[in-house]
Amino acid sequence: MTNVTTLPCPLCRAPLDVRLARGRKSGKAFIMLVCPADGRHFRGFITDRQYVSGVLAKAEGPVGKG
């Protein structure tokens, strides 16, 4: 089995960027996958609350350490 470290754009094959974004109306956080060459090529969203919360918790690290 191969570990995938990047996801290619289906149109131009450039590695997709992963960004944190927020809903315009709701303000809820989500993860966005977007083509860095042209955002119209591909734009995908991960909106599962539990998964996004877990990713954010790992990215922020333990609170109070420093």
N, CA, C and O atoms as a CHARMM CRD file, in Angstrom:
* protein
*
  264
    1    1 MET  N      0.84000  -1.17200   0.00000 PROA 1      0.00000
    2    1 MET  CA     0.00000   0.00000   0.00000 PROA 1      0.00000
    3    1 MET  C      0.88700   1.23800   0.00000 PROA 1      0.00000
    4    1 MET  O      1.90200   1.27800   0.69500 PROA 1      0.00000
    5    2 THR  N      0.50900   2.24200  -0.77300 PROA 2      0.00000
    6    2 THR  CA     1.28300   3.46900  -0.90800 PROA 2      0.00000
    7    2 THR  C      0.67800   4.56300  -0.04400 PROA 2      0.00000
    8    2 THR  O     -0.54000   4.73900  -0.01900 PROA 2      0.00000
    9    3 ASN  N      1.52800   5.29800   0.66400 PROA 3      0.00000
   10    3 ASN  CA     1.05900   6.45700   1.42600 PROA 3      0.00000
   11    3 ASN  C      0.96200   7.64000   0.49500 PROA 3      0.00000
   12    3 ASN  O      1.91600   7.94600  -0.22200 PROA 3      0.00000
   13    4 VAL  N     -0.16500   8.30500   0.49300 PROA 4      0.00000
   14    4 VAL  CA    -0.36200   9.47900  -0.34100 PROA 4      0.00000
   15    4 VAL  C     -0.06900  10.71200   0.50500 PROA 4      0.00000
   16    4 VAL  O     -0.70700  10.92800   1.53600 PROA 4      0.00000
   17    5 THR  N      0.89500  11.52200   0.07000 PROA 5      0.00000
   18    5 THR  CA     1.21900  12.72900   0.82000 PROA 5      0.00000
   19    5 THR  C      0.63500  13.96800   0.16500 PROA 5      0.00000
   20    5 THR  O      0.48400  14.99900   0.82100 PROA 5      0.00000
   21    6 THR  N      0.30600  13.88500  -1.11000 PROA 6      0.00000
   22    6 THR  CA    -0.34000  14.99900  -1.80000 PROA 6      0.00000
   23    6 THR  C     -1.45500  14.45500  -2.67800 PROA 6      0.00000
   24    6 THR  O     -1.39700  13.32100  -3.15300 PROA 6      0.00000
   25    7 LEU  N     -2.45500  15.27100  -2.88000 PROA 7      0.00000
   26    7 LEU  CA    -3.53700  14.94100  -3.80000 PROA 7      0.00000
   27    7 LEU  C     -3.39500  15.84200  -5.00600 PROA 7      0.00000
   28    7 LEU  O     -3.31900  17.06100  -4.85000 PROA 7      0.00000
   29    8 PRO  N     -3.35500  15.27700  -6.21800 PROA 8      0.00000
   30    8 PRO  CA    -3.21000  16.11900  -7.40200 PROA 8      0.00000
   31    8 PRO  C     -4.54700  16.69200  -7.87500 PROA 8      0.00000
   32    8 PRO  O     -5.60100  16.08000  -7.70200 PROA 8      0.00000
   33    9 CYS  N     -4.47400  17.87000  -8.46900 PROA 9      0.00000
   34    9 CYS  CA    -5.64600  18.45700  -9.12200 PROA 9      0.00000
   35    9 CYS  C     -6.04200  17.53700 -10.26900 PROA 9      0.00000
   36    9 CYS  O     -5.17500  17.12400 -11.04000 PROA 9      0.00000
   37   10 PRO  N     -7.31400  17.20400 -10.40500 PROA 10     0.00000
   38   10 PRO  CA    -7.72900  16.31900 -11.48900 PROA 10     0.00000
   39   10 PRO  C     -7.52700  16.92200 -12.88200 PROA 10     0.00000
   40   10 PRO  O     -7.50300  16.18500 -13.86800 PROA 10     0.00000
   41   11 LEU  N     -7.38400  18.23200 -12.97900 PROA 11     0.00000
   42   11 LEU  CA    -7.23300  18.87300 -14.28500 PROA 11     0.00000
   43   11 LEU  C     -5.77700  19.09900 -14.65700 PROA 11     0.00000
   44   11 LEU  O     -5.34500  18.70100 -15.73800 PROA 11     0.00000
   45   12 CYS  N     -5.00400  19.74300 -13.76000 PROA 12     0.00000
   46   12 CYS  CA    -3.62300  20.11500 -14.12000 PROA 12     0.00000
   47   12 CYS  C     -2.56000  19.31400 -13.37300 PROA 12     0.00000
   48   12 CYS  O     -1.36900  19.47400 -13.64100 PROA 12     0.00000
   49   13 ARG  N     -2.96800  18.45800 -12.44500 PROA 13     0.00000
   50   13 ARG  CA    -2.07800  17.58000 -11.67800 PROA 13     0.00000
   51   13 ARG  C     -1.20000  18.30000 -10.65700 PROA 13     0.00000
   52   13 ARG  O     -0.31800  17.66600 -10.07700 PROA 13     0.00000
   53   14 ALA  N     -1.40300  19.59400 -10.41100 PROA 14     0.00000
   54   14 ALA  CA    -0.66000  20.30900  -9.36600 PROA 14     0.00000
   55   14 ALA  C     -1.13700  19.79500  -8.00300 PROA 14     0.00000
   56   14 ALA  O     -2.32000  19.49200  -7.85200 PROA 14     0.00000
   57   15 PRO  N     -0.25100  19.68800  -7.01100 PROA 15     0.00000
   58   15 PRO  CA    -0.68100  19.24600  -5.67700 PROA 15     0.00000
   59   15 PRO  C     -1.67300  20.24500  -5.07200 PROA 15     0.00000
   60   15 PRO  O     -1.42000  21.45000  -5.06300 PROA 15     0.00000
   61   16 LEU  N     -2.79700  19.74000  -4.57100 PROA 16     0.00000
   62   16 LEU  CA    -3.82300  20.60500  -3.99200 PROA 16     0.00000
   63   16 LEU  C     -3.34400  21.22400  -2.68700 PROA 16     0.00000
   64   16 LEU  O     -2.64200  20.58200  -1.90600 PROA 16     0.00000
   65   17 ASP  N     -3.72800  22.47100  -2.45600 PROA 17     0.00000
   66   17 ASP  CA    -3.46400  23.15600  -1.19800 PROA 17     0.00000
   67   17 ASP  C     -4.55500  22.77600  -0.20300 PROA 17     0.00000
   68   17 ASP  O     -5.71200  22.58700  -0.57800 PROA 17     0.00000
   69   18 VAL  N     -4.17500  22.66700   1.06900 PROA 18     0.00000
   70   18 VAL  CA    -5.13200  22.41500   2.14900 PROA 18     0.00000
   71   18 VAL  C     -5.18500  23.67500   2.98500 PROA 18     0.00000
   72   18 VAL  O     -4.15900  24.15300   3.46900 PROA 18     0.00000
   73   19 ARG  N     -6.39400  24.21900   3.15600 PROA 19     0.00000
   74   19 ARG  CA    -6.56200  25.47500   3.89500 PROA 19     0.00000
   75   19 ARG  C     -7.69100  25.34800   4.90000 PROA 19     0.00000
   76   19 ARG  O     -8.62000  24.56100   4.71900 PROA 19     0.00000
   77   20 LEU  N     -7.59700  26.12700   5.95400 PROA 20     0.00000
   78   20 LEU  CA    -8.69500  26.24200   6.90200 PROA 20     0.00000
   79   20 LEU  C     -9.56300  27.40300   6.43400 PROA 20     0.00000
   80   20 LEU  O     -9.04900  28.46900   6.09600 PROA 20     0.00000
   81   21 ALA  N    -10.85800  27.20100   6.41500 PROA 21     0.00000
   82   21 ALA  CA   -11.77500  28.25100   5.97300 PROA 21     0.00000
   83   21 ALA  C    -12.97400  28.27700   6.90800 PROA 21     0.00000
   84   21 ALA  O    -13.15000  27.37700   7.73000 PROA 21     0.00000
   85   22 ARG  N    -13.78900  29.29900   6.78100 PROA 22     0.00000
   86   22 ARG  CA   -15.00300  29.43600   7.59000 PROA 22     0.00000
   87   22 ARG  C    -16.18600  29.74400   6.67600 PROA 22     0.00000
   88   22 ARG  O    -16.05500  30.43400   5.66500 PROA 22     0.00000
   89   23 GLY  N    -17.33100  29.21700   7.06100 PROA 23     0.00000
   90   23 GLY  CA   -18.55400  29.46700   6.31400 PROA 23     0.00000
   91   23 GLY  C    -18.91700  30.94000   6.34900 PROA 23     0.00000
   92   23 GLY  O    -18.74800  31.59800   7.37600 PROA 23     0.00000
   93   24 ARG  N    -19.40900  31.45800   5.24500 PROA 24     0.00000
   94   24 ARG  CA   -19.76100  32.88500   5.18200 PROA 24     0.00000
   95   24 ARG  C    -20.87100  33.25500   6.15200 PROA 24     0.00000
   96   24 ARG  O    -20.78300  34.25400   6.86600 PROA 24     0.00000
   97   25 LYS  N    -21.91200  32.44200   6.17000 PROA 25     0.00000
   98   25 LYS  CA   -23.05800  32.75200   7.02400 PROA 25     0.00000
   99   25 LYS  C    -22.92000  32.13200   8.41600 PROA 25     0.00000
  100   25 LYS  O    -23.18100  32.78900   9.42400 PROA 25     0.00000
  101   26 SER  N    -22.51200  30.87900   8.46300 PROA 26     0.00000
  102   26 SER  CA   -22.47700  30.16600   9.75000 PROA 26     0.00000
  103   26 SER  C    -21.22600  30.46600  10.56700 PROA 26     0.00000
  104   26 SER  O    -21.26300  30.42100  11.79600 PROA 26     0.00000
  105   27 GLY  N    -20.12900  30.76700   9.90000 PROA 27     0.00000
  106   27 GLY  CA   -18.87200  30.99600  10.59800 PROA 27     0.00000
  107   27 GLY  C    -18.20100  29.70900  11.05000 PROA 27     0.00000
  108   27 GLY  O    -17.15600  29.75200  11.70000 PROA 27     0.00000
  109   28 LYS  N    -18.79100  28.55800  10.71200 PROA 28     0.00000
  110   28 LYS  CA   -18.22400  27.27800  11.11500 PROA 28     0.00000
  111   28 LYS  C    -16.94600  26.98400  10.32300 PROA 28     0.00000
  112   28 LYS  O    -16.83900  27.30500   9.14000 PROA 28     0.00000
  113   29 ALA  N    -15.98400  26.36600  11.00700 PROA 29     0.00000
  114   29 ALA  CA   -14.71100  26.01400  10.36700 PROA 29     0.00000
  115   29 ALA  C    -14.89000  24.78300   9.48100 PROA 29     0.00000
  116   29 ALA  O    -15.67800  23.88900   9.78900 PROA 29     0.00000
  117   30 PHE  N    -14.14800  24.75500   8.38400 PROA 30     0.00000
  118   30 PHE  CA   -14.08100  23.57300   7.53400 PROA 30     0.00000
  119   30 PHE  C    -12.72400  23.54300   6.86000 PROA 30     0.00000
  120   30 PHE  O    -11.98800  24.52900   6.87900 PROA 30     0.00000
  121   31 ILE  N    -12.39800  22.41600   6.26700 PROA 31     0.00000
  122   31 ILE  CA   -11.12500  22.23800   5.57800 PROA 31     0.00000
  123   31 ILE  C    -11.39600  22.31800   4.08600 PROA 31     0.00000
  124   31 ILE  O    -12.30300  21.65800   3.57800 PROA 31     0.00000
  125   32 MET  N    -10.61600  23.12100   3.38900 PROA 32     0.00000
  126   32 MET  CA   -10.80100  23.30300   1.95700 PROA 32     0.00000
  127   32 MET  C     -9.59200  22.75600   1.21300 PROA 32     0.00000
  128   32 MET  O     -8.45200  23.02700   1.58900 PROA 32     0.00000
  129   33 LEU  N     -9.83700  21.99200   0.16900 PROA 33     0.00000
  130   33 LEU  CA    -8.81100  21.53500  -0.76200 PROA 33     0.00000
  131   33 LEU  C     -9.01000  22.32600  -2.04100 PROA 33     0.00000
  132   33 LEU  O    -10.10900  22.33900  -2.59600 PROA 33     0.00000
  133   34 VAL  N     -7.95500  22.99100  -2.52000 PROA 34     0.00000
  134   34 VAL  CA    -8.10100  23.86200  -3.68200 PROA 34     0.00000
  135   34 VAL  C     -6.86000  23.77200  -4.56800 PROA 34     0.00000
  136   34 VAL  O     -5.74500  23.60000  -4.07700 PROA 34     0.00000
  137   35 CYS  N     -7.06800  23.89000  -5.87000 PROA 35     0.00000
  138   35 CYS  CA    -5.96400  23.89200  -6.82700 PROA 35     0.00000
  139   35 CYS  C     -5.21200  25.21200  -6.71300 PROA 35     0.00000
  140   35 CYS  O     -5.82500  26.27300  -6.83100 PROA 35     0.00000
  141   36 PRO  N     -3.87700  25.17500  -6.48400 PROA 36     0.00000
  142   36 PRO  CA    -3.12300  26.41600  -6.35100 PROA 36     0.00000
  143   36 PRO  C     -2.92400  27.14000  -7.68200 PROA 36     0.00000
  144   36 PRO  O     -2.70800  28.35200  -7.70400 PROA 36     0.00000
  145   37 ALA  N     -2.99500  26.40400  -8.78400 PROA 37     0.00000
  146   37 ALA  CA    -2.81100  27.01800 -10.10400 PROA 37     0.00000
  147   37 ALA  C     -4.03600  27.83200 -10.50700 PROA 37     0.00000
  148   37 ALA  O     -3.91100  28.93100 -11.04800 PROA 37     0.00000
  149   38 ASP  N     -5.22100  27.28500 -10.24100 PROA 38     0.00000
  150   38 ASP  CA    -6.46900  27.96200 -10.59400 PROA 38     0.00000
  151   38 ASP  C     -7.57800  27.34600  -9.75600 PROA 38     0.00000
  152   38 ASP  O     -7.93500  26.18600  -9.95700 PROA 38     0.00000
  153   39 GLY  N     -8.11700  28.10200  -8.82900 PROA 39     0.00000
  154   39 GLY  CA    -9.14900  27.61100  -7.92400 PROA 39     0.00000
  155   39 GLY  C    -10.40100  27.10800  -8.61300 PROA 39     0.00000
  156   39 GLY  O    -11.21900  26.43700  -7.98400 PROA 39     0.00000
  157   40 ARG  N    -10.57100  27.41700  -9.89900 PROA 40     0.00000
  158   40 ARG  CA   -11.73200  26.91500 -10.64100 PROA 40     0.00000
  159   40 ARG  C    -11.53200  25.47600 -11.08800 PROA 40     0.00000
  160   40 ARG  O    -12.50500  24.79700 -11.41700 PROA 40     0.00000
  161   41 HSD  N    -10.27000  24.98400 -11.10900 PROA 41     0.00000
  162   41 HSD  CA   -10.00900  23.60000 -11.50800 PROA 41     0.00000
  163   41 HSD  C    -10.65800  22.63800 -10.52400 PROA 41     0.00000
  164   41 HSD  O    -11.39700  21.73300 -10.90900 PROA 41     0.00000
  165   42 PHE  N    -10.36400  22.85400  -9.24400 PROA 42     0.00000
  166   42 PHE  CA   -10.90600  21.97500  -8.21600 PROA 42     0.00000
  167   42 PHE  C    -11.00400  22.73400  -6.90600 PROA 42     0.00000
  168   42 PHE  O    -10.09200  23.46800  -6.52500 PROA 42     0.00000
  169   43 ARG  N    -12.11500  22.54800  -6.22900 PROA 43     0.00000
  170   43 ARG  CA   -12.31300  23.10500  -4.89600 PROA 43     0.00000
  171   43 ARG  C    -13.22000  22.12900  -4.14900 PROA 43     0.00000
  172   43 ARG  O    -14.36700  21.91000  -4.54000 PROA 43     0.00000
  173   44 GLY  N    -12.69700  21.55000  -3.08000 PROA 44     0.00000
  174   44 GLY  CA   -13.46700  20.58600  -2.29600 PROA 44     0.00000
  175   44 GLY  C    -13.45600  20.97500  -0.83400 PROA 44     0.00000
  176   44 GLY  O    -12.54100  21.65300  -0.36700 PROA 44     0.00000
  177   45 PHE  N    -14.47300  20.54400  -0.11700 PROA 45     0.00000
  178   45 PHE  CA   -14.62400  20.93400   1.28000 PROA 45     0.00000
  179   45 PHE  C    -14.87300  19.72000   2.15900 PROA 45     0.00000
  180   45 PHE  O    -15.63500  18.82300   1.79700 PROA 45     0.00000
  181   46 ILE  N    -14.22000  19.69900   3.32100 PROA 46     0.00000
  182   46 ILE  CA   -14.48500  18.68800   4.34100 PROA 46     0.00000
  183   46 ILE  C    -15.22500  19.42600   5.45100 PROA 46     0.00000
  184   46 ILE  O    -14.68300  20.34600   6.06300 PROA 46     0.00000
  185   47 THR  N    -16.46500  19.01700   5.70500 PROA 47     0.00000
  186   47 THR  CA   -17.31200  19.75400   6.63900 PROA 47     0.00000
  187   47 THR  C    -17.71500  18.94000   7.85800 PROA 47     0.00000
  188   47 THR  O    -18.41100  19.46100   8.73000 PROA 47     0.00000
  189   48 ASP  N    -17.30200  17.67800   7.95000 PROA 48     0.00000
  190   48 ASP  CA   -17.66500  16.84500   9.08700 PROA 48     0.00000
  191   48 ASP  C    -17.15300  17.48300  10.37200 PROA 48     0.00000
  192   48 ASP  O    -15.94400  17.60300  10.56800 PROA 48     0.00000
  193   49 ARG  N    -18.07700  17.89600  11.25700 PROA 49     0.00000
  194   49 ARG  CA   -17.72700  18.64300  12.47500 PROA 49     0.00000
  195   49 ARG  C    -16.69400  17.92200  13.33400 PROA 49     0.00000
  196   49 ARG  O    -15.72700  18.52800  13.79500 PROA 49     0.00000
  197   50 GLN  N    -16.90400  16.63000  13.54500 PROA 50     0.00000
  198   50 GLN  CA   -16.02100  15.87400  14.42400 PROA 50     0.00000
  199   50 GLN  C    -14.61500  15.78500  13.82200 PROA 50     0.00000
  200   50 GLN  O    -13.63000  15.96800  14.53700 PROA 50     0.00000
  201   51 TYR  N    -14.50800  15.51000  12.53500 PROA 51     0.00000
  202   51 TYR  CA   -13.20800  15.40000  11.88400 PROA 51     0.00000
  203   51 TYR  C    -12.47500  16.74800  11.89300 PROA 51     0.00000
  204   51 TYR  O    -11.29300  16.80800  12.23200 PROA 51     0.00000
  205   52 VAL  N    -13.16700  17.81700  11.52500 PROA 52     0.00000
  206   52 VAL  CA   -12.55200  19.15300  11.49300 PROA 52     0.00000
  207   52 VAL  C    -12.08900  19.55100  12.88900 PROA 52     0.00000
  208   52 VAL  O    -11.00300  20.11000  13.03600 PROA 52     0.00000
  209   53 SER  N    -12.89000  19.27500  13.91700 PROA 53     0.00000
  210   53 SER  CA   -12.48900  19.58900  15.29500 PROA 53     0.00000
  211   53 SER  C    -11.22900  18.83400  15.68500 PROA 53     0.00000
  212   53 SER  O    -10.35400  19.39500  16.34600 PROA 53     0.00000
  213   54 GLY  N    -11.12200  17.57300  15.28700 PROA 54     0.00000
  214   54 GLY  CA    -9.93600  16.78000  15.58700 PROA 54     0.00000
  215   54 GLY  C     -8.69500  17.32400  14.91200 PROA 54     0.00000
  216   54 GLY  O     -7.62600  17.37800  15.51900 PROA 54     0.00000
  217   55 VAL  N     -8.83200  17.73300  13.64500 PROA 55     0.00000
  218   55 VAL  CA    -7.70600  18.30700  12.91200 PROA 55     0.00000
  219   55 VAL  C     -7.25400  19.61000  13.56300 PROA 55     0.00000
  220   55 VAL  O     -6.05800  19.84700  13.73000 PROA 55     0.00000
  221   56 LEU  N     -8.21600  20.45000  13.92800 PROA 56     0.00000
  222   56 LEU  CA    -7.88000  21.71900  14.58200 PROA 56     0.00000
  223   56 LEU  C     -7.19000  21.49800  15.92800 PROA 56     0.00000
  224   56 LEU  O     -6.24600  22.21200  16.26600 PROA 56     0.00000
  225   57 ALA  N     -7.65500  20.51800  16.69100 PROA 57     0.00000
  226   57 ALA  CA    -7.04900  20.22900  17.98500 PROA 57     0.00000
  227   57 ALA  C     -5.59900  19.78000  17.81400 PROA 57     0.00000
  228   57 ALA  O     -4.73200  20.17500  18.59300 PROA 57     0.00000
  229   58 LYS  N     -5.33600  18.96000  16.80600 PROA 58     0.00000
  230   58 LYS  CA    -3.95900  18.51400  16.54900 PROA 58     0.00000
  231   58 LYS  C     -3.09000  19.66100  16.05000 PROA 58     0.00000
  232   58 LYS  O     -1.91600  19.75100  16.41200 PROA 58     0.00000
  233   59 ALA  N     -3.64500  20.52200  15.23800 PROA 59     0.00000
  234   59 ALA  CA    -2.86600  21.63600  14.67900 PROA 59     0.00000
  235   59 ALA  C     -2.51800  22.66400  15.74300 PROA 59     0.00000
  236   59 ALA  O     -1.43200  23.24300  15.70400 PROA 59     0.00000
  237   60 GLU  N     -3.41500  22.90400  16.69300 PROA 60     0.00000
  238   60 GLU  CA    -3.18100  23.87700  17.74100 PROA 60     0.00000
  239   60 GLU  C     -2.26700  23.33900  18.82400 PROA 60     0.00000
  240   60 GLU  O     -1.58600  24.11700  19.49200 PROA 60     0.00000
  241   61 GLY  N     -2.23500  22.03100  19.01400 PROA 61     0.00000
  242   61 GLY  CA    -1.38900  21.42900  20.03400 PROA 61     0.00000
  243   61 GLY  C     -1.94100  21.65700  21.42100 PROA 61     0.00000
  244   61 GLY  O     -2.99800  22.26700  21.58300 PROA 61     0.00000
  245   62 PRO  N     -1.22600  21.16700  22.43000 PROA 62     0.00000
  246   62 PRO  CA    -1.70000  21.32900  23.80900 PROA 62     0.00000
  247   62 PRO  C     -1.70700  22.78900  24.24800 PROA 62     0.00000
  248   62 PRO  O     -0.76700  23.53300  23.96700 PROA 62     0.00000
  249   63 VAL  N     -2.74500  23.18600  24.92200 PROA 63     0.00000
  250   63 VAL  CA    -2.87100  24.55500  25.42900 PROA 63     0.00000
  251   63 VAL  C     -2.11500  24.65300  26.75000 PROA 63     0.00000
  252   63 VAL  O     -2.15200  23.72700  27.56000 PROA 63     0.00000
  253   64 GLY  N     -1.43400  25.76800  26.96700 PROA 64     0.00000
  254   64 GLY  CA    -0.74900  25.98800  28.23000 PROA 64     0.00000
  255   64 GLY  C      0.70900  25.55200  28.23700 PROA 64     0.00000
  256   64 GLY  O      1.41200  25.75800  29.22600 PROA 64     0.00000
  257   65 LYS  N      1.16500  24.95800  27.15400 PROA 65     0.00000
  258   65 LYS  CA     2.57400  24.57100  27.06300 PROA 65     0.00000
  259   65 LYS  C      3.34400  25.71300  26.46200 PROA 65     0.00000
  260   65 LYS  O      2.88500  26.32100  25.49500 PROA 65     0.00000
  261   66 GLY  N      4.49200  26.02400  27.00100 PROA 66     0.00000
  262   66 GLY  CA     5.23000  27.10400  26.37300 PROA 66     0.00000
  263   66 GLY  C      6.36000  27.62000  27.13500 PROA 66     0.00000
  264   66 GLY  O      7.04400  28.53700  26.68000 PROA 66     0.00000
